[in-house]
Amino acid sequence: MTLSVPLRRLLVALLLSFTVLVSATACGDSGSATGTGVSASASAASPSASTEKQRLAKTRFVANAGLAAGATYQWIVKPYRAGTFKKGAEGRTFALVKAGLAGGFAYNRLKAATENAKGDPLLSKAVAPLTAGIESLKGMATKLRNGQAGEGDIGAFESVIDSIKSAGKSAGAEVQDKVPSTSQLTG
C-alpha cells in the first residue's frame, strides 16, 4: 500500500502536531501562580512579598492572555476570515495544522492566565466568571486541526479572548495581542 506524497505529509504533520499538543498539555502549568521565584517562607516573613506576588500575578496574566489572544487572531481568526480553511484553498492543510497548534496553545495560556489571576483579588473577581467559557474551548484544537471548526467555533474563541481582555482591562491589567513565535507555539 503506497501513500501519495501529500497524504504522507499530512499524516506526518498531524502526528507531529499531536505529539506537541500532548507534550504541551503534560507540561501544562509551568506558568502557574506558584512559580513566582519567592519561597513560601520568604513570602510569609515579608509583608511586601504579597504585594510583589500580586504585581507579578497581573504581569503574568497580561503576558499569558496576550499570547493566547495573539495566537488566536494570527493563526485561527485571520486564516478563517481569509477562507484558508475552506476545502480546495491553497495552503489549507498547513493552516489547519497551525490552527490546531494555536488552539491548544491558546487554551493552555488561557488556563495559565486564570491561575495567574488568582494572585490578585480584583483580577480574580473579574476573571472568575470566564472559566466556563475557557473550558468550552478544550476540544477546539482537535476540531481546528481536523477542519471541522465552523463560524460558531471561531466566534467562541473570539468571544472568550474578548471577554478575557475586557476583564483584564476592568481590573487594571490591559491585555495587548502578542503573537507567539513558532517555537513557542510548538512547545
Backbone torsions as a table, in degrees:
resi	resn	phi	psi	omega
1	MET	NA	113.8	-177.7
2	THR	-105.1	127.2	178.0
3	LEU	-91.2	143.1	175.7
4	SER	-69.4	157.6	-176.1
5	VAL	-58.6	-47.9	-179.5
6	PRO	-61.6	-37.2	179.3
7	LEU	-68.0	-39.2	178.1
8	ARG	-62.3	-42.9	178.7
9	ARG	-62.6	-41.3	179.4
10	LEU	-61.8	-45.6	179.7
11	LEU	-62.8	-42.8	178.8
12	VAL	-63.2	-44.2	-180.0
13	ALA	-62.8	-42.6	179.4
14	LEU	-65.6	-42.1	178.5
15	LEU	-63.3	-42.9	178.7
16	LEU	-64.2	-43.3	-179.3
17	SER	-66.9	-37.3	177.3
18	PHE	-64.0	-42.6	178.7
19	THR	-61.1	-44.4	179.5
20	VAL	-64.3	-43.2	-179.7
21	LEU	-62.8	-42.6	179.5
22	VAL	-65.3	-43.1	179.8
23	SER	-69.0	-35.3	177.6
24	ALA	-67.8	-37.6	178.8
25	THR	-68.5	-37.8	179.8
26	ALA	-66.4	-34.3	179.8
27	CYS	-81.9	-18.1	176.8
28	GLY	17.2	-84.0	-166.0
29	ASP	-95.7	38.8	179.4
30	SER	-64.7	-21.2	179.6
31	GLY	-104.2	25.3	-176.8
32	SER	-74.7	174.5	-172.3
33	ALA	-65.5	-15.6	-177.9
34	THR	-82.0	-13.8	-176.6
35	GLY	-92.8	46.9	-176.4
36	THR	-84.4	-12.1	-178.5
37	GLY	87.3	1.7	178.8
38	VAL	-106.6	124.9	-179.5
39	SER	-71.0	159.0	-177.9
40	ALA	-62.3	-38.6	-179.0
41	SER	-70.0	-35.9	179.1
42	ALA	-68.9	-37.7	-179.5
43	SER	-71.8	-29.9	178.4
44	ALA	-76.0	-31.2	-176.0
45	ALA	-83.1	-27.0	-174.1
46	SER	-107.1	123.9	179.0
47	PRO	-67.3	-26.0	-179.2
48	SER	-81.6	-10.7	-178.9
49	ALA	-65.3	-37.0	179.3
50	SER	-69.5	-35.0	175.7
51	THR	-65.4	-42.5	178.0
52	GLU	-63.7	-41.5	179.5
53	LYS	-63.0	-39.5	178.7
54	GLN	-66.3	-42.6	179.8
55	ARG	-63.8	-43.1	178.5
56	LEU	-67.3	-32.5	178.1
57	ALA	-62.3	-44.7	178.0
58	LYS	-64.1	-43.4	-179.3
59	THR	-61.9	-46.1	179.9
60	ARG	-67.8	-37.0	176.2
61	PHE	-58.7	-48.6	-179.1
62	VAL	-61.3	-42.9	-179.6
63	ALA	-64.0	-48.8	-178.1
64	ASN	-67.1	-43.5	179.0
65	ALA	-66.6	-37.5	177.8
66	GLY	-64.4	-40.4	176.9
67	LEU	-65.8	-41.2	178.2
68	ALA	-62.9	-44.1	-180.0
69	ALA	-65.2	-44.2	-179.9
70	GLY	-62.5	-44.2	178.7
71	ALA	-63.6	-41.3	-178.7
72	THR	-63.2	-50.2	-177.5
73	TYR	-69.8	-39.5	-176.0
74	GLN	-71.6	-44.1	-170.1
75	TRP	-113.3	-2.6	177.2
76	ILE	-119.7	-59.6	-173.8
77	VAL	-68.9	-51.2	-177.7
78	LYS	-58.5	-50.8	179.5
79	PRO	-63.5	-35.2	179.0
80	TYR	-64.3	-46.8	179.8
81	ARG	-64.6	-30.8	179.7
82	ALA	-80.0	-7.6	178.7
83	GLY	85.2	13.4	-177.7
84	THR	-69.2	-22.4	-178.9
85	PHE	-85.3	-6.6	-178.7
86	LYS	-73.8	147.2	178.6
87	LYS	-59.1	135.6	179.0
88	GLY	88.3	-7.7	-179.5
89	ALA	-71.5	144.2	178.6
90	GLU	-67.5	131.4	179.2
91	GLY	77.3	15.6	-175.8
92	ARG	-60.8	-48.0	-176.1
93	THR	-59.8	-48.2	180.0
94	PHE	-62.9	-41.5	179.7
95	ALA	-64.1	-39.0	179.4
96	LEU	-67.7	-41.4	178.4
97	VAL	-63.9	-45.3	179.9
98	LYS	-64.7	-38.3	177.5
99	ALA	-64.7	-38.6	177.0
100	GLY	-62.9	-43.9	176.9
101	LEU	-63.3	-43.4	-179.6
102	ALA	-64.8	-37.2	178.4
103	GLY	-63.8	-44.9	176.7
104	GLY	-64.3	-42.3	179.1
105	PHE	-62.7	-46.4	-178.5
106	ALA	-63.2	-42.9	178.2
107	TYR	-60.3	-45.8	-180.0
108	ASN	-61.4	-44.7	-179.7
109	ARG	-69.2	-35.0	177.0
110	LEU	-66.4	-38.9	176.5
111	LYS	-63.4	-42.6	178.4
112	ALA	-64.5	-38.5	179.4
113	ALA	-64.0	-38.8	178.8
114	THR	-67.8	-35.0	175.5
115	GLU	-65.8	-41.9	178.2
116	ASN	-62.0	-38.3	-177.9
117	ALA	-62.9	-25.4	-179.8
118	LYS	-65.1	-18.5	179.9
119	GLY	-80.3	-7.9	-179.6
120	ASP	-127.6	121.8	-174.9
121	PRO	-58.4	-44.2	-178.3
122	LEU	-68.6	-43.7	179.3
123	LEU	-66.6	-38.7	179.0
124	SER	-61.2	-41.3	178.0
125	LYS	-67.8	-35.5	-178.4
126	ALA	-73.2	-34.3	-174.8
127	VAL	-90.7	-25.0	-175.7
128	ALA	-50.2	-43.8	-179.3
129	PRO	-68.4	-10.4	-175.3
130	LEU	-92.2	-5.1	-175.6
131	THR	-63.3	-35.2	178.5
132	ALA	-65.5	-39.6	177.4
133	GLY	-64.1	-38.6	178.4
134	ILE	-67.1	-42.4	178.4
135	GLU	-62.7	-30.1	179.8
136	SER	-67.8	-16.0	179.7
137	LEU	-87.5	-0.8	-172.3
138	LYS	-53.4	-46.7	-178.1
139	GLY	-93.1	6.8	-175.1
140	MET	-65.9	-34.2	-179.1
141	ALA	-59.5	-41.8	179.6
142	THR	-66.0	-42.8	178.4
143	LYS	-62.2	-41.2	178.8
144	LEU	-64.3	-47.8	-177.1
145	ARG	-62.2	-34.8	-179.0
146	ASN	-86.9	-0.9	179.0
147	GLY	75.4	23.5	-177.1
148	GLN	-101.8	0.3	-178.1
149	ALA	-79.5	136.7	179.0
150	GLY	-115.1	-169.6	-178.4
151	GLU	-57.2	-41.7	-179.6
152	GLY	-64.2	-38.0	179.8
153	ASP	-68.1	-42.9	178.3
154	ILE	-65.3	-40.1	177.4
155	GLY	-62.5	-36.5	178.3
156	ALA	-64.0	-42.6	177.5
157	PHE	-61.5	-48.0	179.8
158	GLU	-60.1	-42.4	-178.3
159	SER	-63.1	-44.5	179.7
160	VAL	-64.7	-43.9	179.6
161	ILE	-62.1	-45.2	179.6
162	ASP	-63.6	-38.1	178.0
163	SER	-64.9	-42.3	178.2
164	ILE	-63.3	-42.2	179.5
165	LYS	-62.3	-45.2	-178.4
166	SER	-70.4	-33.9	176.3
167	ALA	-64.8	-42.6	177.8
168	GLY	-63.3	-42.8	-179.9
169	LYS	-63.1	-41.2	-179.8
170	SER	-66.9	-23.0	179.5
171	ALA	-99.3	8.6	177.9
172	GLY	82.6	19.6	179.0
173	ALA	-127.4	79.0	-175.6
174	GLU	-69.4	129.6	-176.9
175	VAL	-99.0	127.6	175.6
176	GLN	-111.8	141.3	177.1
177	ASP	-60.7	134.3	175.1
178	LYS	-135.1	110.1	-178.0
179	VAL	-73.5	121.3	179.1
180	PRO	-72.8	155.3	176.0
181	SER	-73.4	165.3	179.6
182	THR	-62.7	-35.7	178.9
183	SER	-67.0	-35.3	174.7
184	GLN	-67.4	-38.3	-177.9
185	LEU	-65.8	-38.6	-176.4
186	THR	-90.6	-2.2	172.0
187	GLY	109.2	NA	NA
